[in-house]
C-alpha cells in the first residue's frame, strides 16, 4: 500500500520526530511512504525552528497568518496531486492543522481513506498562538468539513476523543492514538553522552533531576526549580538540576538558578540535537515534566520512559493515559509545588524505586508506545476502508 503523509509544520525538532516516526512505523508495517511537506521545508530532528516560515509566523498579525494558512490549501493540493501522480496513493495520513482542507478535499476526490491525527481543535486553549475572532467561524466550518471527511479520527488523548464525540463525530471512527518513541534510538544502553551530560556540572551530583523541552512559560520550569530548591533544604545529598532546552524565559530561570541552596547546582546545556538526547536523558536519575495541557501528548515523556527513567508529571488526562501513578512514575496535582517536592524527595531517597519504575516505564513503551505498534493500531482501525492487497 502507498501512503502519503501530509503535514503543515516547520518540520524541525519534535515536529520532525513525529512525522518521521509515523513514516518509519508505516514502513515497518510493510507499506511504502512518501512525506508531503510545505514548500521549502526539510524535515530535520536535529535543528531548531528558523528561516522564512518561522519569520512569517512570528512577525505577521494573526488574521494575516490565518489568511496565509487558508491560501496554503492551493499549494498543498498541488503538492498532493503531484505526489499521487508520481508515487500513487491508497491512504492519506494527515496531521490536522487549522484551515487545512487540502487532504480532506483530495481524499474525497480520489476516494481514498483519510486518517486524521488530531493534536488540538479550535476549542483547545493553545498557548502558542491565539486564534483571531475574525476568521473563527470559517475555522470552525473548515474543521467540521475535515473531521467529517476522515475515515478515522486519531486524537492523541482521551480528552480530545471526548471532545470529538461531543461534537457529533461517530464514536466508532474515533481511536485514541497517543504519541510514541523510536525504541531503536532511545535505548537504555545507548546513553553514550551520559558522562558528557554529567560533566556540565561543576561538582559531581549524587542525584540528577532533569527536564527536556522549551522554556516556554506554560511548561512551568520555574515550578520545578522551586520544588528542587525546597527539596535541597531537606536532604544532605548533592543535587543536580539539568534543564535541557532553549528559548522562552531562560534568562529569568538562569537568574533564579543563582539563588539556590549550596547542595543544588542548576545547569543549562542549551539546545541539544536529537541524536544526543539519549545520552543527556541517561545522565538523569529522575525525569520531570513540570506542566503540560489537558489535550496534548508530550513526546518527551515517552523518551524519558524509553531510557528507563522514572517520570514525575502533572496528573492531566493525556499523562494519565500513559503513566500509571506509582508504577512507571508519579503524577501530582498540576501546579502543586508541595506535591512535586514530596515526590522528588521520595525518589531521591529510594534508588531501588527509581530503578524499578524506570524498568517498568521501558516495558510500557515497548508494549504500547512505539511507532510500529501505533501504526498497527491505526491500520487496524482503518481495516474496512483500506484497499485489499
Secondary structure, 3 states (H helix, E strand, C coil): CEEEEECCCCCECHHHHHHHHHHHHHHHCCCEEEEECCCCCCCECCCCCCHHHHHHHHHCCHHHHHHHHHHHHHHHHHHHHHHHHHHCCCEEEEECCCCCCHHHHHHHHHCCEEEEEECCCCCCCCCCCCCCCCCHHHHHHHHHHHHHHCCEEEECCHHHHHHHHHCCCCHHHECCCCCCECCCCCCHHHCCCHHHHHCCCCCCCCEEEEEECCCCHHHCHHHHHHHHHHHHCCCCCCEEEEEECCCCCHHHHHHHHCCCCCCEEEEEEECCCHHHHHHHHHCCCEEEECCCCCCCCCHHHHHHHHCCCEEEEECCHHHHCCCCECCCEEEECCCCHHHHHHHHHHHHCCHHHHHHHHHHHHHHHHHHCEHHHHHHHHHHHCHHHCCCC
